[in-house]
Amino acid sequence: MIQRISLWHTISQPMFDRHVLDTLRRLLAGLILFVAAGIAPAATPALQLEVSLEPASSQFEAVAVVQPTRRDFRFVLHESLVIRSAEVAGKALKFVSLGRDEGFQMWRIQLPEGSDAVRISYGGPLKPLQNGRDHRSVLRAMPPMASANGSFLPSSSGWYPQPSPMFNFRVKLSLPADQRALVAGRLLEETLPEGNNGRYRATFEFAQLTDGIDLMAGPWRVREKLLPKDAKTGTPALRLRTYFPADLDAETGLAEAYLEDSRRYIERYSNEIGAYPYSEFSVVASPLPTGFGMPTLTYIGADVLRLPFIRATSLGHEILHNWWGNGVYVNYEQGNWSEGLTTFMADYAFKETVANDTSRDMRLGWLRDFSALSNEARQPLREFRGRTHSASAAVGYGKAAMLFVMLRDQIGEKAFRQGIRDFWAKNQFRVASWQELQIAFEGASGRDLKAFFAGWLDASGAPKLEARDALLKPTGNRYQLDLVIEQQGTPLVSRLPIELSAGSKRETRWVSVKQASEKVSVDLDFRPQTLRIDPDIRLWRQLDAQEMPPILRQWLGAPAPRLVIAASGGAADAATTLAQRFFEAKPQNLSGAALAGSLGSGGPIMIIGTHSEVAASLAAAGLPARPAELSTRGTAQVWTLLRPSGAPVAVVSANDAKALEALARPLPHYGGQSWLVFAGSKSVDRGTWPVSGVAVAIKESAPGR
């Protein structure tokens, strides 16, 4: 089904919330077969909407012409919307409410024999735009909302009658002169208002099958770039657009930069995968802290569109979802492969192409995020559906992306690239699972990959690797290194890299293993002194303690965190609010006096407060003072303590209440860091504490033995 994904990724999740749509969901299995068979959608869209929206008053009116798959048509609308009438060929039909559930109303209309479409008029006042939502709350179910500075009607909010789990549509929009609006799809026609009293009108059509429609509106300035058909890739003529509010649009070169970067990413992925599957792509500014990828557009919070890293990484990620998730649909019942493949081909690929190649840091970050999870939170990759918290992100993004790193290492770059193209060519606009990916890569490589995919998809943990009994023997003018590789946990790694070192000389060899404990031999032309297993982090594995500095993810996703408020008055209130925003589970409150006695064991502890009171709490508990490298920089500092045993401890120390308040939004985004310095809400410096890997000394056999 269609991806609606957050780019707070670390941080992504399909927006289609099905917990109130069980009746429709039971039809899904049949629809999957329908789509997988490649049956073309009907020429007349299954849903045609005419929408009139008055954002200033939040008033919504619509007429829907629906072609349901059954005469007994049951659907949901948001509770704020009332059906005015229902008719077939001008004849009024009875509509019956089947009750309410969590803000939704279920309706039933019985179509007469021989009719294939029903016309439904409905409307009502929408909820005001909820500007106070943070990045986590926009991942949860939201009502249809409207206001003069922005409107958002999510696909899961019940703002239209859905004809079936997957359908195509045409939507006509009408809004006041100062507003613009869009939904996913091809722009068929657009009428600009004449004067302030006119109306803005636009018609969009989505000819392929989708599982929902998101409607966005706002007081936007629209910029456009038209591109001719690309004869090399087969990508059709493209319409690229930005929908920015006046202040954002006025920033010199920003809209143009987004248009050019959109063109560049589409060209890149068209060359790597196959022709871009749609006729347009738009970057739309949101008044909410969203970061959603939808077919033909991305809906990103206006506050972050100014940040350079959005264009450098996140924009490419969202554009790539037009292939993975919105071009090949995900069979969620069998696991979400799309996030991992998109992370691998976008975020990770960008790291591989930078001058200093920071891809190892990203791989290490994935493993550190995973290592910070409790055993209960480590779900098998095949069970990942979408991001709901940091634990699911560590699996569905990090582990899934690492699967593709390992797969490419195993079958080679050429076969991997061909597998990607074959997967796209065979599954475009079809529902696909991990099984279809396996088939594509097996065909491209000529290898049986059943054990590889089954192992990494079905195991919830990661193997722990250890080398022992390393012994070097001279063999003429060469050397033979014998050692034992031991693995604990599942799945077993079948190929692993070993780095051999002698002074400044380093050489990496890949060895094959089949058992949990196996002796291997390596033929060498030099005398190594030490060895390390997988120092470049090419395998999904348990990290050694020497590879794992404490990172904030350990506190962010902890099932039983503990909290010490080292502040008073307004600063204490700000610290409490920050903790509520930061922790995913409700923390247990500890008093400062109880801190020292709680350090020996138990869940992670975080101390939040002002500089003087934090310093006093640390001293009273016998904990180290603020690290010298952080000093008094910025308005706030955050750091974790390197403690060999006992409960993990992290500290948030700020100038005052205002400085603590400024951390409430940004801090949860930095789970992969050991320490940070903030100036207001901006991170001006951050990092992880340095650690070393495990080096195994190599012994030499005595002469003559």
C-alpha positions in Angstrom: 0.0 0.0 0.0 1.0 3.6 -0.5 3.7 5.0 1.8 3.0 8.1 3.9 6.3 8.4 5.7 7.9 10.7 8.3 11.4 12.0 7.5 12.1 12.4 11.2 14.0 9.4 10.8 15.3 8.1 12.4 11.6 8.3 12.2 9.1 7.2 9.8 5.7 5.5 9.7 2.9 4.9 7.2 0.1 7.4 8.1 -2.8 5.2 7.1 -4.3 4.3 10.5 -6.5 1.2 10.2 -7.6 0.7 13.8 -11.0 2.2 13.1 -11.3 0.8 9.6 -11.5 -3.0 10.4 -14.4 -3.5 8.0 -12.4 -2.2 5.1 -9.3 -4.0 6.1 -10.9 -7.4 5.9 -11.2 -6.8 2.1 -7.4 -6.2 1.8 -6.4 -9.8 1.0 -8.5 -9.9 -2.1 -7.3 -6.5 -3.2 -3.7 -7.6 -2.8 -4.3 -10.3 -5.3 -6.0 -7.9 -7.6 -3.1 -5.5 -7.6 -0.5 -8.2 -7.7 -2.1 -9.6 -10.8 -1.4 -6.3 -12.5 -5.0 -5.6 -13.4 -5.3 -2.1 -14.8 -7.5 0.4 -12.8 -10.8 1.4 -14.4 -10.8 4.3 -16.9 -13.4 6.1 -14.7 -11.9 6.8 -11.3 -13.5 4.8 -8.4 -13.8 8.1 -6.5 -14.6 11.5 -7.8 -14.6 14.4 -5.4 -15.7 18.1 -5.7 -14.4 19.9 -2.6 -15.1 23.4 -1.4 -12.9 24.5 1.5 -13.1 27.7 3.5 -10.0 27.6 5.7 -10.7 30.8 7.6 -14.0 29.4 8.9 -12.9 25.7 8.7 -16.0 24.9 6.7 -15.8 21.9 4.4 -18.3 20.9 1.8 -18.0 18.0 -0.8 -19.8 15.9 -3.3 -18.4 12.4 -3.9 -19.3 10.1 -6.8 -18.3 6.7 -5.6 -18.1 3.3 -7.3 -18.0 0.9 -4.4 -17.0 -2.7 -4.9 -20.3 -3.9 -3.2 -23.9 -2.8 -3.4 -23.9 -2.9 0.4 -21.6 0.2 0.7 -20.2 0.8 4.2 -17.7 3.6 4.9 -16.5 5.9 7.6 -16.4 9.7 7.8 -15.1 11.9 10.6 -17.7 12.6 13.2 -17.7 16.4 12.3 -19.0 15.6 8.8 -22.7 15.1 8.1 -24.2 13.5 5.1 -26.6 15.9 3.4 -28.0 13.5 0.7 -27.3 10.3 -1.2 -28.7 9.5 -4.7 -28.3 7.3 -7.7 -29.4 8.7 -11.1 -31.3 11.5 -9.3 -33.1 9.2 -7.0 -32.6 9.7 -3.3 -31.3 6.8 -1.3 -31.5 6.1 2.4 -28.2 6.4 4.4 -27.9 4.8 7.9 -25.5 5.5 10.7 -24.0 2.3 12.1 -22.5 4.0 15.1 -19.4 5.9 16.2 -15.9 4.8 17.2 -13.1 7.0 18.3 -14.2 10.1 16.5 -15.4 8.3 13.3 -18.9 7.5 12.2 -19.7 4.4 10.2 -22.3 4.8 7.4 -24.2 2.3 5.2 -25.9 2.9 1.9 -27.6 0.1 0.0 -27.3 0.7 -3.8 -30.2 -0.5 -6.0 -29.7 -3.4 -8.4 -27.9 -2.4 -11.6 -26.3 0.8 -10.2 -22.5 1.1 -10.0 -22.1 4.6 -8.6 -23.6 6.7 -5.8 -23.5 10.5 -5.4 -23.0 11.6 -1.8 -23.2 15.2 -0.6 -21.7 15.9 2.8 -19.9 18.5 4.9 -19.4 20.3 8.1 -16.9 22.3 10.2 -13.4 20.8 10.5 -11.2 21.0 13.5 -8.9 24.0 13.8 -5.3 23.4 12.9 -3.5 22.0 15.9 -0.3 24.0 15.8 0.8 22.6 19.2 1.5 19.1 17.9 5.1 17.9 18.0 6.9 15.6 15.6 5.7 12.5 17.5 2.0 13.4 17.7 1.8 14.1 14.0 2.6 10.4 13.5 -0.5 9.4 15.4 -4.1 9.8 14.1 -5.1 13.4 13.3 -8.5 14.8 12.5 -9.1 16.8 9.3 -8.0 20.3 10.2 -8.3 23.7 8.6 -7.2 27.3 9.2 -6.2 30.3 7.3 -2.4 29.6 7.7 -2.7 26.0 6.7 -5.1 23.0 6.3 -4.3 19.3 6.4 -6.8 16.5 5.8 -4.9 13.3 6.3 -5.9 10.2 4.4 -6.7 8.4 7.7 -8.9 11.1 9.0 -12.2 10.1 7.3 -12.7 13.2 5.2 -14.0 11.3 2.2 -16.0 8.0 1.6 -13.5 5.4 0.6 -14.8 3.0 -2.1 -12.4 0.1 -1.3 -9.0 -0.5 0.3 -7.3 0.5 -2.9 -8.7 2.8 -5.5 -8.0 5.6 -8.0 -9.5 9.1 -7.9 -10.1 12.5 -9.3 -10.4 15.5 -7.0 -11.6 19.0 -7.9 -10.7 21.7 -5.4 -12.2 25.2 -4.8 -10.7 27.6 -2.3 -10.6 31.4 -1.6 -8.3 33.5 -3.8 -5.4 33.7 -1.3 -5.2 29.9 -0.9 -3.7 27.1 -2.9 -4.3 23.3 -2.5 -3.3 20.0 -3.8 -3.6 16.2 -3.5 -1.3 13.6 -4.9 -1.5 12.9 -8.6 -1.4 14.6 -12.0 -2.6 18.3 -12.2 -5.2 18.2 -14.9 -6.3 21.8 -14.8 -5.8 24.9 -12.7 -7.7 28.2 -12.6 -6.1 31.2 -10.9 -8.4 33.7 -9.3 -9.1 37.0 -10.9 -8.9 39.5 -8.1 -9.4 39.0 -4.3 -13.0 37.9 -4.7 -12.3 35.0 -7.1 -11.7 31.3 -6.3 -8.7 29.1 -6.8 -9.6 25.9 -8.6 -7.5 22.9 -9.4 -8.2 19.3 -10.6 -5.9 16.4 -9.8 -6.2 12.8 -10.9 -4.4 9.7 -9.6 -4.8 7.0 -12.2 -3.0 4.2 -10.3 -4.3 2.5 -7.2 -3.8 4.0 -3.8 -5.1 3.4 -0.3 -5.8 7.0 0.6 -5.9 10.7 -0.2 -4.2 13.5 1.7 -5.4 17.0 1.1 -3.2 20.0 1.9 -3.9 23.7 1.5 -2.3 27.0 2.6 -1.6 30.6 1.7 1.3 29.5 -0.6 3.3 31.0 -3.4 3.8 28.5 -6.1 6.9 28.1 -8.2 7.3 25.7 -11.1 9.9 24.1 -13.3 8.8 22.0 -16.4 11.1 19.3 -17.7 10.9 17.6 -21.1 10.7 13.9 -21.4 14.0 12.1 -20.7 14.7 9.9 -23.7 17.5 8.1 -21.9 15.6 6.9 -18.9 12.0 7.0 -20.2 10.9 9.4 -17.5 7.9 11.4 -18.8 7.7 15.2 -19.0 7.7 16.5 -15.4 6.1 19.3 -13.5 8.2 20.3 -10.5 6.7 22.7 -7.9 7.3 24.3 -4.6 4.3 25.4 -2.4 5.9 27.8 0.1 4.4 30.6 2.3 5.4 34.1 1.4 8.3 34.4 3.9 9.8 31.1 2.9 9.3 31.8 -0.8 11.1 35.2 -0.3 14.3 33.5 0.9 16.8 34.1 -2.0 17.2 31.0 -4.1 15.5 28.5 -1.7 12.6 27.5 -3.9 14.8 27.3 -7.0 17.3 25.1 -5.0 14.5 22.7 -4.1 13.3 22.5 -7.7 16.8 21.8 -9.0 17.6 19.3 -6.3 14.3 17.5 -7.0 15.3 17.3 -10.7 18.7 15.9 -9.7 17.3 13.2 -7.5 14.7 12.1 -9.9 17.4 11.9 -12.6 19.7 9.9 -10.3 17.1 7.3 -9.3 15.7 7.0 -12.8 19.1 6.0 -14.0 19.6 3.6 -11.1 16.2 2.0 -11.0 14.0 2.9 -14.0 11.9 5.7 -15.2 10.2 8.0 -12.6 6.7 6.6 -12.3 4.7 9.9 -12.1 4.3 13.1 -14.0 5.1 15.6 -11.2 6.7 16.2 -7.9 6.0 19.0 -5.4 7.7 20.2 -2.2 4.9 21.5 0.1 5.5 23.5 3.2 3.5 22.4 6.3 2.6 24.6 9.3 2.9 21.4 11.4 6.2 19.6 12.2 5.5 17.0 9.5 7.8 15.2 7.2 5.6 13.0 5.0 6.4 11.4 1.7 3.4 10.7 -0.6 3.1 9.9 -4.3 4.2 12.9 -6.3 4.9 15.2 -3.3 6.5 15.6 0.1 4.9 17.6 2.9 7.5 19.1 5.2 7.4 21.5 8.1 8.1 25.0 7.0 10.5 25.5 9.9 12.9 22.7 8.7 12.7 23.4 5.0 15.4 26.1 5.5 17.8 23.6 6.9 20.5 22.5 4.4 20.5 18.9 5.4 16.8 18.5 4.3 17.8 19.1 0.7 21.0 17.2 1.1 19.5 14.0 2.4 15.8 14.0 3.4 14.5 15.3 0.1 16.2 12.5 -1.7 14.8 10.0 0.7 11.2 11.2 0.1 11.6 11.3 -3.7 13.0 7.7 -3.7 9.8 6.6 -1.9 8.0 7.3 -5.3 9.7 4.1 -6.4 9.8 2.2 -3.1 6.4 2.3 -1.4 4.6 4.5 -3.8 5.7 2.8 -7.1 6.1 -0.7 -5.7 3.5 -1.2 -3.0 4.4 -2.8 0.4 2.7 -6.0 1.5 2.5 -4.9 5.1 1.2 -8.2 6.3 4.6 -9.8 5.3 6.8 -6.9 6.5 7.8 -3.4 5.4 11.0 -3.6 3.2 10.5 -0.1 1.7 12.0 1.9 4.6 15.2 -0.2 4.7 15.7 -0.1 0.9 15.0 3.6 0.8 17.4 4.3 3.7 20.1 2.2 2.0 19.7 3.9 -1.5 19.2 7.4 -0.2 20.6 8.3 3.3 23.3 5.7 3.3 24.3 6.1 -0.4 24.8 9.9 0.3 27.3 9.0 3.0 29.2 6.7 0.7 29.6 9.5 -1.9 30.9 12.3 0.4 34.6 13.0 0.3 35.5 11.6 3.7 33.0 8.6 3.3 31.1 8.7 6.6 29.2 5.5 5.8 31.0 3.5 8.4 29.8 6.0 11.0 26.2 5.4 9.9 26.6 1.6 10.0 28.1 1.9 13.5 25.2 4.2 14.5 22.7 1.6 13.4 24.3 -1.1 15.5 24.6 1.3 18.5 20.9 2.2 18.2 20.1 -1.5 18.2 22.4 -2.2 21.1 20.6 0.4 23.2 17.4 -1.6 22.9 16.1 -4.0 25.5 15.8 -7.7 24.4 12.0 -7.3 24.5 12.1 -4.4 22.0 14.2 -6.3 19.4 11.5 -7.5 17.0 12.3 -9.6 13.9 12.7 -7.5 10.8 9.9 -9.4 9.1 7.5 -8.1 11.8 8.4 -4.4 11.1 5.4 -2.6 9.7 6.1 1.1 10.3 7.9 3.3 12.8 6.0 3.9 16.0 9.0 4.5 18.3 12.8 4.4 18.3 12.9 0.7 18.8 11.0 -0.1 15.6 13.1 2.5 13.8 16.3 0.7 14.8 15.0 -2.5 13.2 13.0 -1.2 10.3 15.5 1.3 9.1 18.9 0.4 10.5 18.8 -3.4 10.4 16.9 -3.4 7.1 19.4 -1.0 5.5 22.3 -3.2 6.8 20.7 -6.2 5.3 21.2 -4.6 1.9 24.8 -3.6 2.8 25.5 -7.3 3.5 23.6 -8.5 0.5 25.7 -6.3 -1.8 28.9 -7.4 -0.2 27.8 -11.1 -0.8 26.6 -11.0 -4.4 28.7 -8.1 -5.7 27.9 -4.5 -6.9 26.9 -5.5 -10.5 24.5 -8.2 -9.5 23.0 -6.0 -6.8 22.3 -3.2 -9.2 20.7 -5.6 -11.7 18.5 -7.0 -8.9 17.2 -3.6 -8.1 16.3 -2.9 -11.7 14.7 -6.3 -12.1 12.7 -5.9 -8.9 11.3 -2.5 -10.2 10.6 -3.8 -13.7 8.6 -6.8 -12.5 6.7 -5.2 -9.6 5.9 -1.6 -10.6 2.5 -0.7 -9.3 2.1 -4.2 -7.7 2.2 -5.3 -4.1 5.5 -6.9 -3.2 7.1 -8.5 -0.2 10.6 -9.5 0.9 10.0 -12.7 -1.2 9.9 -10.7 -4.4 13.1 -8.9 -3.5 14.7 -12.3 -2.8 13.6 -13.6 -6.2 15.0 -10.5 -8.0 18.4 -10.8 -6.4 18.6 -14.6 -6.9 17.9 -14.1 -10.6 20.5 -11.3 -10.9 23.2 -13.2 -9.0 22.5 -16.8 -9.9 22.7 -17.7 -6.2 20.3 -19.3 -3.7 19.6 -16.6 -1.1 16.9 -18.3 0.9 19.1 -18.9 4.0 20.4 -15.3 3.8 16.9 -13.7 3.8 15.4 -16.1 6.2 18.2 -15.6 8.7 18.2 -11.8 8.8 14.4 -11.4 8.5 13.3 -13.9 11.2 15.9 -13.6 13.9 15.2 -10.9 16.5 18.7 -10.5 17.8 22.2 -10.4 16.4 25.2 -12.7 16.6 28.1 -12.0 18.9 31.4 -12.8 17.1 34.7 -13.6 18.8 38.1 -14.8 17.5 40.4 -16.9 19.7 43.4 -19.1 19.6 45.0 -17.1 16.8 48.3 -18.8 15.9 50.7 -17.9 13.1 52.9 -20.6 11.4 55.7 -19.9 8.9 55.2 -21.9 5.6 58.3 -21.3 3.6 58.4 -17.7 2.6 54.7 -17.3 3.6 52.6 -17.7 6.7 49.5 -19.6 7.7 47.2 -18.1 10.3 44.9 -20.5 12.2 42.2 -19.2 14.5 38.8 -20.2 15.9 35.7 -18.1 15.1 32.9 -18.4 17.6 29.4 -17.1 17.3 26.7 -16.8 19.9 23.1 -15.9 18.9 21.3 -16.1 15.6 21.5 -15.9 12.7 25.0 -17.3 12.1 27.2 -15.2 9.9 28.4 -17.2 6.9 31.1 -14.8 5.7 32.9 -12.3 7.8 35.8 -9.9 7.3 39.0 -10.1 9.4 41.5 -7.2 9.5 45.1 -8.3 10.0 47.7 -5.7 11.1 51.4 -5.4 11.4 52.6 -1.8 12.2 51.0 0.4 9.5 50.2 -2.5 7.2 46.6 -3.6 7.2 44.9 -6.2 5.1 41.3 -7.5 5.2 40.3 -11.1 4.3 36.9 -12.5 4.1 36.5 -16.0 5.6 33.6 -18.5 5.3 32.2 -20.2 8.4 29.3 -22.7 8.7 29.2 -23.5 12.4 28.9 -21.7 15.7 32.5 -22.6 16.5 34.8 -23.3 13.6 38.6 -23.3 12.9 39.6 -21.3 9.9 43.0 -20.8 8.1 44.3 -17.8 6.2 47.3 -17.9 3.9 49.4 -14.7 4.1 52.5 -13.1 2.6 53.3 -11.0 5.8 53.6 -11.5 9.5 50.5 -9.9 11.2 50.6 -9.1 14.9 46.9 -8.4 15.7 43.6 -9.1 14.2 40.1 -7.6 14.5 36.8 -9.0 13.4 34.7 -6.7 11.2 36.4 -3.4 12.2 34.7 -1.7 9.3 31.2 -2.7 10.5 30.1 -4.7 7.5 27.9 -7.1 9.5 24.8 -6.9 11.7 26.1 -8.1 15.0 26.3 -7.4 18.7 28.9 -4.7 19.4 31.6 -5.3 21.9 31.5 -3.1 25.0 34.6 -1.3 23.7 32.6 -0.3 20.5 29.6 1.2 22.4 29.8 4.6 24.0 26.6 5.5 25.9 24.1 7.3 23.6 20.9 9.1 24.3 18.9 6.3 22.6 19.4 4.3 25.7 17.3 6.8 27.6 15.0 7.8 24.8 13.5 4.3 24.3 14.1 2.8 27.7 11.1 0.8 29.0 11.7 2.0 32.6 13.7 5.2 32.7 14.2 7.3 35.9 14.2 11.0 36.2 15.8 13.5 38.6 14.6 17.2 38.3 17.4 19.4 39.6 15.6 22.7 39.3 13.0 24.8 41.0 10.2 27.1 40.1 9.7 27.7 36.4 12.8 25.8 35.5 11.4 22.7 37.2 8.2 23.0 35.1 10.3 23.3 32.0 12.4 20.3 33.0 9.2 18.3 33.5 7.9 19.3 30.1 11.2 18.4 28.4 11.1 15.0 30.0 7.6 14.4 28.8 8.6 15.2 25.3 11.9 13.2 25.4 11.0 9.8 27.0 8.9 7.3 25.1 7.9 5.6 28.4 6.8 7.5 31.5 9.8 7.9 33.8 9.9 7.2 37.5 10.7 10.3 39.4 13.6 10.2 41.8 14.5 12.8 44.4 18.0 14.2 44.5 18.5 12.6 47.9 17.6 9.2 46.5 20.0 9.5 43.5 23.1 8.2 45.1 21.3 5.1 46.4 19.9 4.4 42.9 23.1 4.3 40.9 24.0 0.7 41.6 21.4 -0.9 39.3 18.0 -0.3 37.6 16.8 1.6 34.5 18.7 4.5 33.0 18.7 7.8 35.0 18.5 11.3 33.5 19.2 14.4 35.5 17.5 17.6 34.1 17.9 21.0 35.6 19.9 24.3 35.8 23.7 24.5 35.9 24.1 25.1 39.6 21.5 22.6 40.8 22.7 19.9 38.4 26.3 20.4 39.6 25.1 20.1 43.2 23.2 16.9 42.4 26.2 15.3 40.7 28.5 16.2 43.6 26.1 14.9 46.2 25.8 11.6 44.4 29.5 11.2 43.9 29.2 11.5 40.1 31.7 13.2 37.8 31.3 16.9 37.1 30.5 18.4 33.7 33.1 17.3 31.1 35.8 19.9 30.6 35.3 19.8 26.8 31.7 21.0 27.2 32.7 23.7 29.7 30.1 26.5 29.8 29.5 26.6 26.0 26.0 27.5 24.6 22.9 27.8 26.6 22.6 24.1 27.5 24.7 21.0 27.5 23.7 17.4 27.4 26.0 14.5 28.1 26.1 10.8 29.1 28.5 9.4 31.6 31.0 6.6 30.8 30.2 4.2 33.7 31.7 0.7 33.7 28.9 -0.6 35.9 25.6 0.4 37.5 22.7 2.3 36.1 23.5 4.5 33.0 23.3 8.2 33.7 22.7 11.2 31.4 22.6 14.9 32.2 20.8 17.9 30.7 22.1 21.1 32.2 20.8 24.5 31.1 21.1 28.2 31.9 17.5 28.7 32.9 13.9 27.7 32.2 14.0 29.3 28.8 17.0 27.3 27.8 15.3 24.1 28.9 12.1 24.9 27.0 14.2 25.4 23.8 15.3 21.7 24.0 11.8 20.2 24.1 11.5 19.8 20.3 15.1 19.2 19.1 16.5 16.9 21.8 14.5 13.7 20.9 16.1 13.8 17.4 19.6 13.2 18.8 19.3 9.7 20.1 22.6 8.7 18.4 24.7 11.2 20.3 26.7 10.9 23.5 26.9 14.6 24.1 25.6 17.9 22.7 25.9 21.7 23.1 22.8 23.8 22.3 22.5 27.5 21.6 18.7 27.9 22.2 17.1 25.2 20.1 20.0 24.8 17.8 22.7 22.1 18.3 26.0 23.8 17.7 28.2 20.8 18.6 27.7 17.1 19.2 29.4 13.8 19.1 29.9 10.3 20.6 32.6 9.5 23.2 35.6 7.9 21.6 35.9 4.1 22.0 38.3 1.5 20.6 37.5 -1.9 19.1 38.8 -5.3 20.3 42.2 -6.3 19.0 43.3 -9.9 19.3 47.0 -10.6 19.7 48.4 -13.2 17.3 50.8 -15.7 18.8 53.5 -17.4 16.7 54.4 -21.0 16.9 57.8 -21.9 18.2 60.5 -22.6 15.5 60.4 -26.2 14.3 56.8 -26.8 15.4 
